[in-house]
Structures are given as structure tokens and as C-alpha cells.
């Protein structure tokens, strides 16, 4: 995965988080105490042409939404140490995985497949 810092000049980010590609939310965790990822969303996507599945994870959200906008960047985690660290370094944790659970470098994924 990759952590993307907030571009806002504040310790409490309010950046909207959007899914990077058309897809369906297959997991939405709204109770931060259930995961080290805090409030998070997993979206299932299908590659155009092949129809093969891949998944994206958006973690440490302040709130979860349903749609192209899937939430707001936050500082959530079940770990108190992580919450303390994110209080000075808020970020969005983003991962990309194929159906077999193999991960992609998220920055390379965005450059290669989504940025036009």
C-alpha cells in the first residue's frame, strides 16, 4: 500500500476520497475499533476487456460514503499509537490488489492504468 498525505494545511484533513475506477463497494467498515485500517472501504473493480477482478482499499477514513465519493480522509484506526501518529501526519492509506491477493505498487498502478 501507499500512504497519501493530506494537501490541506491542517492536522484534521477534510479531503474527499473518490474511488479510482468504476466499481462496487464490497466492504465498508464504519467502526474504527474493528481494524488497524480504521474506517475503510474496499471496492471491487473489473478490468475492461478481460473482466478480471481487482480491488482497491481506502483506509483511515473519517467517514464512509457510497458512490464515486467513498468518504473523507481521516485519522481512524483501532490502534491508539496509529491514531497518535496520524494526529501529526494524517493520510489516506491506499492499496491495489488482484483477485489472488497480489498487490500492485499503487503509484505505478495509477500512472500506468488510470492517469491519461
N, C-alpha and C positions, 0 to 999 in steps of 0.2 A: 504494500500500500504506500500511499504518499500523503503527507500532511500539507495542506494548503492554508497558509496564514490568511487572516482577515486583512483586507486592504483599508479597513476603517481605522482612524486614529483613536481607538478606544479599547479598553480591556473587556468590554462586553459587546461582541460583534452582533450585528443585525443583518448580515449579508444573507440574501435569499439564496437557496440551494435548488438548482434545477437538475433533473436527470439529463445525462449527456446524450441520450439516444432514446427513441421511442421504445416503450416497454411497459411492463406490468409490475406493480409492487407485489412481491411475493412474501415479504416480511417487513413489518413495521413494529418496532419496539418503542413504546412510549413511556416505559418505566425504566429510568436510568439505572436503578439498582439491580437490574437483571443482567447487565453486560458491561464489560470493560469498555465497549464502544458506546455506552450510554444510550441515549435515544438515537436510534438509527433506522435506516431503510435499506432494503436490498431490492433491486429492480432486476427482473428477468427480461432480456432482450433476445431478438433473433436477427442473425446476420441476413441482410438482403441477399437474395440468390440462393444460398445454401440452406437457410432456415435453421442453422445450428444455433444453440443457445449460448449466451454468455451472460454474466451477472456483474452488476456494479453495486458497491456498498458505499453509503454516505453516513459517516459516524460523527458522534459528539454533537448532535443537533440540539437546539433549544426547544424546538417543537417540530412535529411531523405533520405534513400535509399530504394530500392525494391529488396528483395531477402532474403536469410538467414541472411545476414548482413543488418540490417534495419536502420542503422545510426551511428552517432558518439555522444558520451556523450558530453553534453554541459552545458550551463547555461541560457537557454532561458525560458522566462515567460512574460506574459503581465504585471505582477506586478513589478514595479521598486524596491520595497522592497525585493521581492524574488530574483531578479537579483543581488541586492547588497549582500544579504546573500550568494547566490551561488558563488559570486566572491571570498569568502573566504572558502566556503565549497561546491565545485562542487560535483554533484552526479547525478545518474540516479534514477528517481522515477519509481518503477515497481509495477504493480498491477495485480492480477489474479481474475477473476470473472466468475461465471457460467452464463448460458443463462438467468436466472432470476435476475441477478444483484447482487447476493450474493457474498461477497468477501471471498477469502481464505487467510490465512496467507502465504505470498509469500515465506518465508524461509521454512516453513513446506511443502508447495507445492513442492518446488524444491527438498527437501530432500526425500519426500515420493514418488513422481511420476517420477522424471526425473534423479536424480543422481543415477548412477548404479555402 
